[in-house]
């Protein structure tokens, strides 16, 4: 268990925003535990952070599975102590005409975008309440406020996440826990998206810039907390 470094958990780690969050938190002095469905990418990220002298642990975890979440977060706490920060960054998207939306897709999107966030937050809140401090950030999307046509399942899931975040903030804020919902309005520049036609650094969100905003939220004074913020490139219409 680390006696000096606070713990930050990033649930949903890939080579885009998840990795940027882990790097930013590590550079800011946090021990970092990352959760991802598989360890295909995260082992490489853990080695990178550890080579810089950071405390970092990456765990494979199905974030929609209650037992898996409890086991993974229990391992994180056993190694580093109770977390100061939880960032839920997992997400899934699908596009269908409403009448052609498979119920399996509707359930899957809700499970990844909202149920997983509930499971992770529920595990860390008791210890945060006991200490009277903590920060929980949720990665949202513009679909949480204005889902486009053919995104009914995605919009429903992201609306649900936003609603949960608002309720949590009202309940937990007076008890010292900062809960914020971050609306990502636009495409994030990830290695996968770099290969798409028309995608450039000028019309996408830089994951490192997003991560710096998350860190600013974490460091906000409790007298001036943000509950919701939206981030977009300057060319994005809204």
Residue frames as a rotation matrix with the C-alpha (Angstrom) as fourth column:
UNK 1
0.575 0.818 0.000 0.00
0.818 -0.575 0.000 0.00
0.000 0.000 -1.000 0.00
UNK 2
-0.236 -0.641 0.730 1.29
0.580 -0.696 -0.424 3.46
0.780 0.323 0.536 -0.92
UNK 3
0.024 0.183 -0.983 1.74
0.969 -0.246 -0.022 5.68
-0.246 -0.952 -0.183 2.13
UNK 4
-0.560 -0.376 -0.738 2.40
0.282 -0.924 0.256 8.87
-0.779 -0.065 0.624 0.20
UNK 5
-0.980 0.145 -0.136 0.55
-0.179 -0.349 0.920 8.78
0.086 0.926 0.368 -3.11
UNK 6
-0.205 0.969 0.137 -3.21
-0.572 -0.005 -0.820 9.22
-0.794 -0.247 0.555 -3.35
UNK 7
-0.703 0.007 0.711 -4.98
0.405 0.826 0.393 6.69
-0.584 0.564 -0.584 -5.55
UNK 8
-0.205 0.659 -0.723 -6.85
-0.814 -0.525 -0.248 7.53
-0.543 0.538 0.644 -8.74
UNK 9
-0.402 0.185 0.897 -8.88
0.345 0.938 -0.039 4.88
-0.848 0.294 -0.441 -10.55
UNK 10
-0.436 0.267 -0.859 -9.59
-0.823 -0.504 0.261 5.22
-0.363 0.822 0.439 -14.26
UNK 11
-0.226 0.470 0.853 -12.32
0.164 0.882 -0.442 2.83
-0.960 0.040 -0.276 -15.37
UNK 12
0.833 0.419 0.361 -12.23
0.395 0.005 -0.919 2.47
-0.387 0.908 -0.161 -19.13
UNK 13
0.197 -0.875 -0.443 -8.66
-0.380 -0.485 0.788 2.70
-0.904 0.013 -0.428 -20.40
UNK 14
0.722 -0.081 0.687 -7.70
0.634 0.476 -0.610 2.64
-0.277 0.876 0.395 -24.06
UNK 15
-0.230 -0.945 0.232 -5.07
0.962 -0.186 0.198 4.42
-0.144 0.269 0.952 -26.18
UNK 16
-0.048 0.277 0.960 -7.06
0.491 -0.830 0.265 7.67
0.870 0.484 -0.096 -26.30
UNK 17
0.260 0.238 0.936 -8.54
-0.509 -0.790 0.342 9.59
0.821 -0.565 -0.084 -23.38
UNK 18
0.982 0.143 -0.126 -8.12
0.019 0.586 0.810 6.75
0.189 -0.798 0.572 -20.88
UNK 19
0.302 -0.947 -0.111 -4.37
0.918 0.321 -0.233 6.61
0.257 -0.031 0.966 -21.45
UNK 20
-0.208 -0.356 0.911 -4.10
0.211 -0.926 -0.314 10.41
0.955 0.127 0.268 -21.36
UNK 21
0.653 0.512 0.558 -5.90
-0.446 -0.335 0.830 10.47
0.612 -0.791 0.009 -18.02
UNK 22
0.876 -0.373 -0.307 -3.57
0.482 0.707 0.517 7.84
0.025 -0.601 0.799 -16.56
UNK 23
-0.048 -0.953 0.300 -0.51
0.855 -0.194 -0.481 9.77
0.516 0.233 0.824 -17.72
UNK 24
-0.045 0.087 0.995 -1.82
-0.117 -0.990 0.082 13.09
0.992 -0.113 0.055 -16.42
UNK 25
0.866 0.432 0.254 -2.79
-0.310 0.064 0.949 11.70
0.393 -0.900 0.190 -13.03
UNK 26
0.656 -0.695 -0.293 0.50
0.750 0.645 0.147 9.87
0.087 -0.317 0.945 -12.68
UNK 27
-0.228 -0.765 0.603 2.45
0.625 -0.590 -0.512 13.04
0.747 0.260 0.612 -13.50
UNK 28
0.140 0.387 0.912 0.41
-0.413 -0.814 0.408 14.85
0.900 -0.434 0.046 -10.85
UNK 29
-0.623 -0.569 0.537 1.54
-0.705 0.112 -0.700 12.44
0.338 -0.815 -0.471 -8.17
UNK 30
0.361 0.820 0.444 -1.25
-0.906 0.421 -0.040 9.88
-0.220 -0.388 0.895 -8.09
UNK 31
-0.808 -0.289 0.513 -0.89
-0.171 0.949 0.266 6.14
-0.564 0.127 -0.816 -7.97
UNK 32
-0.220 0.703 -0.676 -3.02
-0.968 -0.242 0.063 5.00
-0.119 0.668 0.734 -10.88
UNK 33
-0.623 0.171 0.763 -5.15
0.119 0.985 -0.123 1.90
-0.773 0.015 -0.634 -11.32
UNK 34
-0.503 0.428 -0.751 -6.64
-0.855 -0.369 0.363 1.46
-0.122 0.825 0.552 -14.77
UNK 35
-0.264 0.520 0.812 -9.50
-0.009 0.841 -0.541 -0.89
-0.964 -0.150 -0.218 -15.60
UNK 36
-0.349 0.172 -0.921 -10.20
-0.928 -0.202 0.314 -2.20
-0.132 0.964 0.230 -19.08
UNK 37
0.697 0.717 0.021 -12.11
-0.699 0.686 -0.201 -5.08
-0.158 0.125 0.979 -20.59
UNK 38
0.853 -0.519 -0.058 -8.87
0.482 0.825 -0.295 -6.70
0.201 0.223 0.954 -21.74
UNK 39
0.546 -0.747 -0.379 -5.17
0.074 -0.407 0.910 -6.10
-0.835 -0.525 -0.167 -21.08
UNK 40
0.577 -0.290 0.764 -4.31
0.814 0.278 -0.509 -5.93
-0.065 0.916 0.396 -24.78
UNK 41
0.360 -0.412 0.837 -3.17
0.291 -0.803 -0.521 -2.31
0.886 0.431 -0.169 -24.47
UNK 42
0.865 0.142 0.481 -3.02
-0.315 -0.593 0.741 -1.56
0.390 -0.792 -0.469 -20.75
UNK 43
0.740 -0.665 -0.102 0.03
0.576 0.548 0.607 -3.71
-0.348 -0.508 0.788 -19.94
UNK 44
-0.014 -0.732 0.681 2.05
0.889 -0.320 -0.326 -1.55
0.457 0.601 0.656 -22.33
UNK 45
0.367 0.230 0.902 0.72
-0.054 -0.962 0.267 1.60
0.929 -0.147 -0.340 -20.65
UNK 46
1.000 -0.002 0.007 1.51
-0.007 0.124 0.992 0.26
-0.003 -0.992 0.124 -17.18
UNK 47
0.371 -0.926 0.069 5.09
0.913 0.378 0.155 -0.48
-0.169 0.005 0.986 -18.24
UNK 48
-0.003 -0.327 0.945 5.42
0.559 -0.784 -0.270 3.05
0.829 0.527 0.185 -19.62
UNK 49
0.658 0.334 0.675 4.23
-0.298 -0.708 0.640 4.63
0.692 -0.622 -0.366 -16.38
UNK 50
0.943 -0.320 -0.087 6.32
0.241 0.479 0.844 2.35
-0.229 -0.817 0.529 -14.20
UNK 51
0.209 -0.906 0.368 9.41
0.942 0.085 -0.325 3.17
0.263 0.415 0.871 -16.27
UNK 52
0.009 -0.131 0.991 8.86
0.069 -0.989 -0.131 6.79
0.998 0.069 0.000 -15.22
UNK 53
-0.898 -0.433 -0.076 8.86
0.065 0.040 -0.997 5.73
0.435 -0.901 -0.007 -11.58
UNK 54
-0.334 0.861 0.383 5.08
-0.866 -0.441 0.236 5.83
0.372 -0.253 0.893 -11.15
UNK 55
-0.787 0.292 0.543 2.92
-0.105 0.804 -0.586 3.45
-0.607 -0.518 -0.602 -9.17
UNK 56
-0.228 0.703 -0.674 0.59
-0.973 -0.190 0.131 1.99
-0.036 0.686 0.727 -11.78
UNK 57
-0.761 0.119 0.637 -1.54
-0.011 0.981 -0.196 -1.13
-0.648 -0.156 -0.745 -11.96
UNK 58
-0.434 0.631 -0.643 -3.74
-0.894 -0.212 0.395 -2.19
0.113 0.746 0.657 -14.87
UNK 59
-0.690 0.290 0.663 -6.47
-0.145 0.842 -0.519 -4.76
-0.709 -0.455 -0.539 -14.35
UNK 60
-0.846 0.502 -0.179 -8.78
-0.073 0.224 0.972 -6.57
0.528 0.836 -0.153 -16.75
UNK 61
-0.768 0.632 -0.107 -12.38
0.186 0.061 -0.981 -6.04
-0.613 -0.773 -0.164 -15.68
UNK 62
-0.499 0.760 0.416 -15.84
0.633 -0.008 0.774 -6.30
0.591 0.650 -0.478 -17.19
UNK 63
-0.991 -0.006 0.136 -17.21
-0.076 -0.806 -0.588 -3.04
0.113 -0.592 0.798 -15.83
UNK 64
-0.208 0.978 -0.005 -20.80
-0.748 -0.156 0.645 -4.22
0.630 0.138 0.764 -16.26
UNK 65
0.181 0.205 -0.962 -20.27
0.251 0.936 0.247 -7.20
0.951 -0.286 0.118 -13.95
UNK 66
0.754 0.228 0.617 -20.87
-0.446 -0.512 0.734 -6.51
0.483 -0.828 -0.284 -10.25
UNK 67
0.905 -0.422 0.048 -18.55
0.258 0.637 0.726 -9.22
-0.337 -0.645 0.686 -8.96
UNK 68
0.287 -0.833 0.473 -15.76
0.906 0.076 -0.415 -8.32
0.310 0.548 0.777 -11.37
UNK 69
0.283 -0.135 0.950 -15.93
-0.017 -0.991 -0.136 -4.64
0.959 0.022 -0.282 -10.38
UNK 70
0.901 0.094 0.424 -15.91
-0.414 -0.109 0.904 -5.44
0.131 -0.990 -0.060 -6.68
UNK 71
0.752 -0.654 0.081 -12.93
0.599 0.729 0.331 -7.78
-0.276 -0.200 0.940 -7.11
UNK 72
0.164 -0.722 0.673 -10.88
0.781 -0.322 -0.536 -5.35
0.603 0.613 0.511 -9.19
UNK 73
0.333 -0.011 0.943 -11.51
-0.276 -0.957 0.087 -2.37
0.902 -0.289 -0.322 -6.95
UNK 74
0.989 -0.021 0.148 -10.82
-0.133 0.328 0.935 -4.49
-0.068 -0.944 0.322 -3.90
UNK 75
0.466 -0.875 0.133 -7.42
0.885 0.462 -0.056 -5.36
-0.012 0.144 0.990 -5.35
UNK 76
0.098 -0.398 0.912 -6.74
0.381 -0.832 -0.404 -1.68
0.919 0.387 0.070 -6.04
UNK 77
0.667 0.234 0.708 -7.61
-0.486 -0.584 0.650 -0.68
0.565 -0.778 -0.276 -2.47
UNK 78
0.940 -0.337 -0.058 -5.56
0.288 0.685 0.669 -3.52
-0.186 -0.646 0.741 -0.99
UNK 79
0.208 -0.926 0.315 -2.50
0.956 0.124 -0.267 -2.33
0.208 0.357 0.911 -2.87
UNK 80
-0.538 -0.478 0.695 -2.84
0.497 -0.845 -0.196 1.46
0.681 0.240 0.692 -2.69
UNK 81
-0.806 0.333 -0.489 -5.50
0.358 -0.384 -0.851 2.27
-0.471 -0.861 0.191 -0.10
UNK 82
0.166 0.981 0.101 -8.90
0.740 -0.057 -0.670 3.89
-0.652 0.186 -0.735 -0.68
UNK 83
-0.309 -0.324 0.894 -9.14
0.919 -0.345 0.192 6.05
0.247 0.881 0.405 -3.81
UNK 84
-0.537 0.095 -0.838 -9.26
0.268 -0.923 -0.276 9.82
-0.800 -0.373 0.470 -3.79
UNK 85
-0.317 0.336 -0.887 -10.43
-0.819 -0.569 0.077 9.94
-0.479 0.750 0.456 -7.41
UNK 86
-0.281 0.273 0.920 -12.63
0.480 0.870 -0.112 7.79
-0.831 0.410 -0.375 -9.64
UNK 87
-0.405 0.202 -0.892 -13.01
-0.766 -0.608 0.210 8.57
-0.500 0.768 0.401 -13.33
UNK 88
0.014 0.467 0.884 -15.55
0.311 0.838 -0.447 6.51
-0.950 0.281 -0.134 -15.23
UNK 89
-0.278 -0.310 -0.909 -14.46
-0.683 -0.602 0.414 6.74
-0.676 0.736 -0.045 -18.86
UNK 90
-0.791 0.019 0.612 -15.92
0.314 0.870 0.379 3.57
-0.525 0.492 -0.694 -20.38
UNK 91
-0.097 0.799 -0.593 -18.35
-0.608 -0.519 -0.601 3.99
-0.788 0.302 0.536 -23.24
UNK 92
-0.700 -0.019 0.714 -19.99
0.497 0.705 0.506 2.24
-0.513 0.709 -0.484 -26.16
UNK 93
-0.324 0.556 -0.765 -21.93
-0.604 -0.744 -0.285 3.62
-0.728 0.370 0.577 -29.12
UNK 94
-0.686 0.182 0.704 -24.19
0.591 0.704 0.394 2.19
-0.424 0.686 -0.591 -31.81
UNK 95
-0.638 0.469 -0.611 -26.36
-0.592 -0.806 -0.001 3.77
-0.493 0.361 0.792 -34.48
UNK 96
-0.801 0.481 0.356 -29.68
0.585 0.755 0.296 2.30
-0.127 0.445 -0.886 -35.65
UNK 97
-0.489 0.817 0.306 -33.00
-0.339 -0.501 0.797 3.48
0.804 0.286 0.522 -36.94
UNK 98
-0.466 0.263 0.845 -35.20
-0.883 -0.084 -0.461 3.44
-0.050 -0.961 0.272 -33.85
UNK 99
0.561 0.820 0.111 -37.54
-0.807 0.572 -0.149 0.67
-0.185 -0.006 0.983 -35.05
UNK 100
0.692 -0.380 -0.614 -34.53
-0.131 0.770 -0.624 -1.45
0.710 0.512 0.483 -36.02
UNK 101
-0.104 -0.754 0.649 -32.63
-0.881 -0.234 -0.412 -1.09
0.462 -0.614 -0.640 -32.74
UNK 102
-0.030 0.067 -0.997 -31.89
0.154 0.986 0.062 -4.57
0.988 -0.152 -0.040 -31.36
UNK 103
0.879 0.385 0.283 -32.85
-0.218 -0.203 0.954 -4.90
0.425 -0.900 -0.095 -27.72
UNK 104
0.608 -0.733 -0.306 -29.43
0.794 0.551 0.256 -6.47
-0.019 -0.398 0.917 -27.16
UNK 105
-0.298 -0.716 0.631 -27.76
0.675 -0.626 -0.391 -3.25
0.675 0.309 0.670 -28.31
UNK 106
0.333 0.501 0.799 -30.04
-0.239 -0.775 0.585 -1.14
0.912 -0.385 -0.138 -26.14
UNK 107
0.991 0.062 -0.123 -29.17
0.091 0.371 0.924 -3.24
0.103 -0.927 0.362 -23.09
UNK 108
0.313 -0.949 -0.036 -25.45
0.940 0.315 -0.129 -3.37
0.134 0.007 0.991 -23.93
UNK 109
-0.219 -0.396 0.892 -25.13
0.363 -0.881 -0.302 0.39
0.906 0.258 0.337 -24.34
UNK 110
0.620 0.485 0.617 -26.97
-0.397 -0.485 0.779 1.07
0.677 -0.728 -0.109 -21.10
UNK 111
0.910 -0.274 -0.312 -24.84
0.414 0.653 0.634 -1.49
0.030 -0.706 0.708 -19.26
UNK 112
0.012 -0.991 0.131 -21.52
0.967 -0.022 -0.255 -0.03
0.256 0.129 0.958 -20.42
UNK 113
-0.353 -0.174 0.919 -22.42
0.284 -0.956 -0.071 3.65
0.891 0.236 0.387 -20.33
UNK 114
0.089 0.498 0.862 -24.45
-0.665 -0.615 0.424 3.71
0.741 -0.611 0.277 -17.12
UNK 115
0.931 0.304 -0.201 -24.60
-0.074 0.698 0.712 0.46
0.357 -0.649 0.672 -15.15
UNK 116
0.271 -0.915 -0.300 -20.81
0.778 0.391 -0.491 0.21
0.566 -0.101 0.818 -15.03
UNK 117
-0.398 -0.368 0.840 -20.57
-0.077 -0.899 -0.431 3.77
0.914 -0.237 0.330 -13.76
UNK 118
0.508 0.679 0.530 -23.05
-0.654 -0.096 0.750 2.96
0.560 -0.728 0.395 -11.01
UNK 119
0.872 -0.174 -0.458 -21.16
0.337 0.891 0.303 -0.18
0.355 -0.419 0.836 -9.99
UNK 120
-0.112 -0.993 0.036 -17.78
0.693 -0.104 -0.714 1.55
0.712 -0.055 0.700 -9.83
UNK 121
-0.324 0.018 0.946 -19.07
-0.367 -0.924 -0.108 4.61
0.872 -0.382 0.306 -7.98
UNK 122
0.716 0.680 0.156 -20.99
-0.424 0.246 0.872 2.52
0.554 -0.691 0.464 -5.48
UNK 123
0.587 -0.559 -0.585 -17.79
0.657 0.752 -0.058 0.71
0.472 -0.350 0.809 -4.55
UNK 124
-0.421 -0.898 0.132 -15.74
0.672 -0.406 -0.620 3.83
0.610 -0.172 0.774 -3.82
UNK 125
0.064 0.506 0.860 -18.33
-0.147 -0.848 0.510 6.14
0.987 -0.158 0.020 -2.23
UNK 126
0.856 0.343 -0.387 -18.41
0.315 0.248 0.916 4.56
0.410 -0.906 0.105 1.27
UNK 127
0.115 -0.896 -0.429 -14.68
0.989 0.062 0.135 5.13
-0.094 -0.440 0.893 1.84
UNK 128
-0.556 -0.260 0.790 -14.92
0.460 -0.887 0.032 8.66
0.692 0.381 0.613 0.44
UNK 129
0.435 0.794 0.425 -17.80
-0.054 -0.449 0.892 9.41
0.899 -0.411 -0.153 2.80
UNK 130
0.729 -0.198 -0.656 -15.81
0.673 0.385 0.631 8.05
0.128 -0.901 0.414 5.72
UNK 131
-0.325 -0.932 -0.163 -12.96
0.937 -0.340 0.079 10.44
-0.129 -0.127 0.983 4.92
UNK 132
0.394 0.589 -0.706 -15.21
0.468 -0.790 -0.397 13.34
-0.791 -0.173 -0.587 3.97
UNK 133
0.058 -0.399 -0.915 -13.53
-0.680 -0.687 0.256 13.89
-0.731 0.608 -0.311 0.61
UNK 134
-0.337 -0.215 0.917 -13.19
0.473 0.803 0.362 12.50
-0.814 0.555 -0.169 -2.89
UNK 135
-0.252 0.236 -0.939 -13.82
-0.738 -0.675 0.029 13.24
-0.626 0.700 0.344 -6.54
UNK 136
-0.246 0.272 0.930 -15.89
0.491 0.862 -0.122 11.26
-0.835 0.427 -0.346 -9.05
UNK 137
-0.350 0.056 -0.935 -15.87
-0.676 -0.706 0.210 12.28
-0.649 0.706 0.285 -12.71
UNK 138
0.138 0.484 0.864 -18.01
0.391 0.775 -0.496 10.77
-0.910 0.406 -0.082 -15.46
UNK 139
-0.879 -0.398 -0.261 -17.18
-0.115 -0.355 0.928 10.98
-0.462 0.846 0.266 -19.17
UNK 140
0.117 0.985 0.123 -20.39
0.211 0.097 -0.973 11.91
-0.971 0.139 -0.196 -20.95
UNK 141
-0.727 -0.255 0.637 -21.30
0.659 0.003 0.753 12.85
-0.194 0.967 0.166 -24.49
UNK 142
-0.897 0.414 -0.158 -23.36
-0.440 -0.874 0.205 15.44
-0.053 0.253 0.966 -26.32
UNK 143
-0.475 0.739 -0.477 -26.01
0.023 0.552 0.833 12.72
0.880 0.385 -0.279 -26.63
UNK 144
-0.637 0.217 -0.740 -26.67
0.770 0.217 -0.600 13.29
0.030 -0.952 -0.305 -22.91
UNK 145
-0.485 0.458 -0.746 -28.42
0.103 -0.816 -0.568 16.53
-0.869 -0.352 0.349 -23.85
UNK 146
0.236 0.537 -0.810 -29.19
-0.759 -0.419 -0.499 16.37
-0.607 0.732 0.309 -27.60
UNK 147
-0.371 -0.391 0.843 -28.98
0.117 0.880 0.460 12.88
-0.921 0.269 -0.280 -29.11
UNK 148
-0.614 0.067 -0.786 -29.15
-0.747 -0.370 0.552 12.84
-0.254 0.926 0.278 -32.88
UNK 149
0.562 0.786 -0.259 -31.50
-0.823 0.498 -0.274 10.74
-0.086 0.367 0.926 -34.97
UNK 150
0.601 -0.220 -0.769 -30.63
-0.206 0.886 -0.415 7.03
0.773 0.407 0.487 -35.00
UNK 151
-0.571 -0.818 -0.069 -28.94
-0.096 0.150 -0.984 7.30
0.815 -0.555 -0.164 -31.58
UNK 152
0.400 0.828 0.392 -31.89
-0.534 -0.137 0.834 6.45
0.745 -0.543 0.388 -29.33
UNK 153
0.764 -0.129 -0.632 -30.07
0.462 0.793 0.396 3.69
0.450 -0.595 0.666 -27.46
UNK 154
-0.311 -0.950 -0.040 -26.91
0.785 -0.233 -0.573 5.74
0.535 -0.210 0.818 -27.01
UNK 155
-0.435 0.207 0.876 -28.86
-0.254 -0.962 0.101 8.83
0.864 -0.178 0.471 -26.02
UNK 156
0.680 0.733 -0.035 -30.92
-0.219 0.248 0.944 6.91
0.700 -0.634 0.329 -23.49
UNK 157
0.484 -0.573 -0.662 -27.76
0.798 0.600 0.064 5.51
0.360 -0.559 0.747 -21.87
UNK 158
-0.579 -0.776 0.250 -25.96
0.623 -0.620 -0.477 8.85
0.525 -0.120 0.843 -21.74
UNK 159
-0.024 0.665 0.746 -29.05
-0.399 -0.691 0.603 10.65
0.917 -0.283 0.282 -20.44
UNK 160
0.819 0.352 -0.452 -29.16
0.196 0.570 0.798 8.05
0.539 -0.743 0.398 -17.67
UNK 161
-0.023 -0.915 -0.403 -25.51
0.936 0.122 -0.330 8.63
0.351 -0.385 0.854 -16.79
UNK 162
-0.621 -0.193 0.759 -26.07
0.112 -0.981 -0.157 12.38
0.775 -0.013 0.631 -16.64
UNK 163
0.374 0.856 0.357 -29.11
-0.366 -0.218 0.905 11.97
0.852 -0.469 0.232 -14.42
UNK 164
0.687 -0.187 -0.702 -27.23
0.620 0.655 0.432 9.73
0.379 -0.732 0.566 -12.03
UNK 165
-0.401 -0.915 0.047 -24.34
0.787 -0.371 -0.492 12.20
0.468 -0.160 0.869 -11.87
UNK 166
-0.358 0.331 0.873 -26.69
-0.241 -0.936 0.256 15.08
0.902 -0.119 0.415 -11.04
UNK 167
0.736 0.673 -0.073 -28.40
-0.147 0.265 0.953 13.13
0.661 -0.691 0.294 -8.28
UNK 168
0.403 -0.677 -0.615 -25.07
0.857 0.516 -0.006 12.02
0.321 -0.525 0.788 -6.82
UNK 169
-0.545 -0.650 0.529 -23.73
0.453 -0.760 -0.467 15.57
0.706 -0.015 0.708 -6.85
UNK 170
0.033 0.656 0.754 -26.74
-0.464 -0.658 0.592 16.85
0.885 -0.370 0.283 -4.92
UNK 171
0.903 0.341 -0.263 -26.50
0.022 0.573 0.819 14.06
0.430 -0.745 0.510 -2.36
UNK 172
0.539 -0.762 -0.358 -22.74
0.838 0.529 0.135 13.71
0.087 -0.373 0.924 -1.98
UNK 173
0.035 -0.551 0.834 -21.48
0.380 -0.764 -0.521 17.24
0.924 0.335 0.183 -2.54
UNK 174
0.520 0.203 0.830 -22.53
-0.563 -0.649 0.512 18.46
0.643 -0.733 -0.223 0.92
UNK 175
0.958 -0.192 0.212 -20.62
-0.043 0.637 0.770 15.50
-0.282 -0.747 0.602 2.33
UNK 176
0.294 -0.932 -0.213 -17.35
-0.467 -0.334 0.818 16.48
-0.834 -0.141 -0.534 0.65
UNK 177
-0.275 -0.365 0.890 -17.46
0.530 0.714 0.457 14.42
-0.802 0.597 -0.003 -2.54
UNK 178
-0.244 0.087 -0.966 -17.15
-0.622 -0.779 0.087 16.34
-0.745 0.621 0.244 -5.80
UNK 179
-0.146 0.289 0.946 -19.19
0.603 0.784 -0.147 14.73
-0.785 0.549 -0.288 -8.60
UNK 180
-0.122 0.058 -0.991 -18.92
-0.575 -0.818 0.023 16.14
-0.809 0.573 0.133 -12.11
UNK 181
0.413 0.361 0.836 -20.18
0.535 0.647 -0.544 15.14
-0.737 0.672 0.074 -15.55
UNK 182
-0.389 -0.658 -0.645 -17.99
-0.267 -0.590 0.762 16.00
-0.882 0.469 0.053 -18.56
UNK 183
0.697 0.675 0.240 -19.79
0.111 0.229 -0.967 16.29
-0.708 0.701 0.085 -21.90
UNK 184
-0.530 -0.845 0.064 -17.45
0.115 0.003 0.993 15.43
-0.840 0.534 0.096 -24.77
UNK 185
0.601 0.780 -0.176 -18.96
0.021 -0.236 -0.972 17.12
-0.799 0.580 -0.158 -27.83
UNK 186
0.539 -0.434 -0.722 -16.97
-0.842 -0.242 -0.483 15.89
0.035 0.868 -0.496 -30.78
UNK 187
0.884 -0.277 -0.377 -14.56
0.148 0.930 -0.337 13.19
0.444 0.242 0.863 -31.87
UNK 188
0.687 -0.714 0.137 -11.47
-0.358 -0.168 0.919 12.51
-0.633 -0.680 -0.371 -29.78
UNK 189
0.479 -0.610 -0.631 -8.22
-0.775 0.044 -0.630 12.19
0.412 0.791 -0.452 -31.70
UNK 190
0.504 -0.273 0.820 -7.28
-0.422 0.750 0.509 8.59
-0.754 -0.602 0.263 -30.98
UNK 191
-0.634 -0.773 0.011 -4.94
-0.401 0.341 0.850 6.31
-0.661 0.535 -0.526 -32.94
UNK 192
-0.426 0.556 0.713 -8.02
0.696 0.706 -0.135 4.59
-0.578 0.439 -0.688 -34.38
UNK 193
0.606 0.764 -0.222 -9.70
0.477 -0.572 -0.667 7.82
-0.637 0.299 -0.711 -35.45
UNK 194
-0.060 -0.723 -0.689 -6.53
-0.325 -0.638 0.698 9.19
-0.944 0.265 -0.197 -37.04
UNK 195
-0.851 -0.345 0.396 -7.09
0.184 0.509 0.841 6.89
-0.492 0.788 -0.369 -40.00
UNK 196
0.063 0.966 0.253 -10.59
0.784 0.109 -0.612 8.12
-0.618 0.236 -0.750 -40.77
UNK 197
-0.328 -0.163 0.931 -11.13
0.846 -0.489 0.212 10.37
0.420 0.857 0.298 -43.81
UNK 198
0.204 0.417 0.886 -11.32
0.192 -0.904 0.381 14.03
0.960 0.092 -0.264 -42.91
UNK 199
0.916 0.099 -0.390 -10.15
0.392 -0.007 0.920 13.57
0.088 -0.995 -0.045 -39.32
UNK 200
0.053 -0.911 0.410 -7.40
0.331 -0.371 -0.867 15.99
0.942 0.181 0.282 -38.34
UNK 201
-0.516 -0.331 -0.790 -5.96
0.850 -0.089 -0.519 17.52
0.101 -0.940 0.327 -35.20
UNK 202
-0.985 0.099 0.141 -7.82
-0.096 -0.995 0.030 20.71
0.144 0.016 0.990 -36.08
UNK 203
-0.252 0.968 0.010 -11.33
-0.704 -0.191 0.684 19.24
0.664 0.165 0.730 -35.96
UNK 204
0.327 0.306 -0.894 -11.03
0.341 0.844 0.414 16.79
0.881 -0.440 0.172 -33.07
UNK 205
0.859 -0.026 0.512 -10.45
-0.472 -0.427 0.771 16.95
0.199 -0.904 -0.379 -29.32
UNK 206
-0.119 -0.966 -0.227 -6.90
-0.453 0.257 -0.854 16.40
0.883 0.001 -0.468 -28.11
UNK 207
0.549 0.395 -0.736 -7.04
0.367 0.678 0.637 13.71
0.751 -0.620 0.227 -25.38
UNK 208
-0.410 -0.758 -0.507 -4.18
0.845 -0.107 -0.523 15.35
0.343 -0.643 0.685 -23.47
UNK 209
-0.801 0.190 0.568 -6.08
-0.213 -0.977 0.026 18.65
0.560 -0.101 0.823 -23.42
UNK 210
0.306 0.945 -0.112 -9.19
-0.278 0.201 0.939 16.88
0.910 -0.256 0.325 -22.15
UNK 211
0.269 -0.271 -0.924 -7.14
0.753 0.658 0.026 15.17
0.601 -0.703 0.381 -19.44
UNK 212
-0.810 -0.582 0.069 -5.80
0.434 -0.675 -0.596 18.53
0.394 -0.453 0.800 -18.27
UNK 213
-0.341 0.779 0.527 -9.37
-0.570 -0.617 0.543 19.74
0.748 -0.115 0.654 -17.86
UNK 214
0.540 0.490 -0.684 -10.22
0.187 0.723 0.665 16.67
0.820 -0.487 0.299 -15.78
UNK 215
-0.253 -0.725 -0.641 -7.22
0.862 0.132 -0.489 17.41
0.439 -0.676 0.591 -13.56
UNK 216
-0.833 0.008 0.554 -8.41
-0.126 -0.976 -0.176 21.00
0.539 -0.216 0.814 -13.12
UNK 217
0.231 0.971 0.054 -11.80
-0.427 0.052 0.903 19.66
0.874 -0.232 0.427 -11.99
UNK 218
0.363 -0.158 -0.918 -10.10
0.642 0.757 0.123 17.38
0.676 -0.634 0.376 -9.48
UNK 219
-0.577 -0.736 -0.355 -8.20
0.780 -0.367 -0.507 20.32
0.243 -0.570 0.785 -8.01
UNK 220
-0.150 0.577 0.803 -11.18
0.057 -0.806 0.590 22.68
0.987 0.134 0.088 -7.76
UNK 221
-0.974 -0.076 0.214 -11.82
-0.192 -0.232 -0.954 24.23
0.122 -0.970 0.211 -4.37
UNK 222
-0.622 0.770 -0.143 -15.04
0.782 0.621 -0.055 22.97
0.046 -0.146 -0.988 -2.82
UNK 223
-0.283 0.512 -0.811 -16.29
0.247 -0.778 -0.577 26.56
-0.927 -0.364 0.093 -2.65
UNK 224
0.055 0.246 -0.968 -16.46
-0.811 -0.554 -0.186 26.64
-0.582 0.795 0.169 -6.47
UNK 225
-0.539 -0.211 0.816 -17.13
0.086 0.949 0.302 23.14
-0.838 0.233 -0.494 -7.77
UNK 226
-0.488 0.383 -0.784 -18.23
-0.872 -0.174 0.458 22.45
0.039 0.907 0.419 -11.32
UNK 227
-0.020 0.521 0.854 -20.99
-0.349 0.796 -0.494 19.87
-0.937 -0.308 0.166 -11.68
UNK 228
0.511 0.206 0.834 -21.06
0.648 0.546 -0.532 19.81
-0.565 0.812 0.145 -15.48
UNK 229
-0.039 -0.572 -0.819 -18.79
-0.440 -0.727 0.528 21.06
-0.897 0.381 -0.223 -18.23
UNK 230
0.834 0.268 0.482 -18.82
0.290 0.530 -0.796 20.61
-0.469 0.804 0.365 -21.99
UNK 231
-0.121 -0.958 -0.261 -15.71
-0.216 -0.232 0.948 20.32
-0.969 0.171 -0.179 -24.14
UNK 232
0.723 0.331 0.606 -15.50
0.507 0.342 -0.791 20.65
-0.469 0.879 0.079 -27.92
UNK 233
-0.443 -0.846 0.297 -13.07
0.839 -0.274 0.470 21.77
-0.316 0.457 0.831 -30.63
UNK 234
-0.514 0.213 -0.831 -13.53
-0.002 -0.969 -0.248 25.36
-0.858 -0.126 0.499 -31.75
UNK 235
-0.857 0.199 -0.476 -14.91
-0.508 -0.170 0.844 24.26
0.087 0.965 0.247 -35.12
UNK 236
-0.818 0.562 -0.123 -17.64
0.570 0.820 -0.045 22.04
0.075 -0.107 -0.991 -33.64
UNK 237
-0.505 0.744 0.438 -21.20
-0.336 -0.637 0.694 23.29
0.795 0.203 0.571 -34.19
UNK 238
-0.763 0.306 -0.570 -23.45
0.634 0.527 -0.566 23.27
0.127 -0.793 -0.596 -31.15
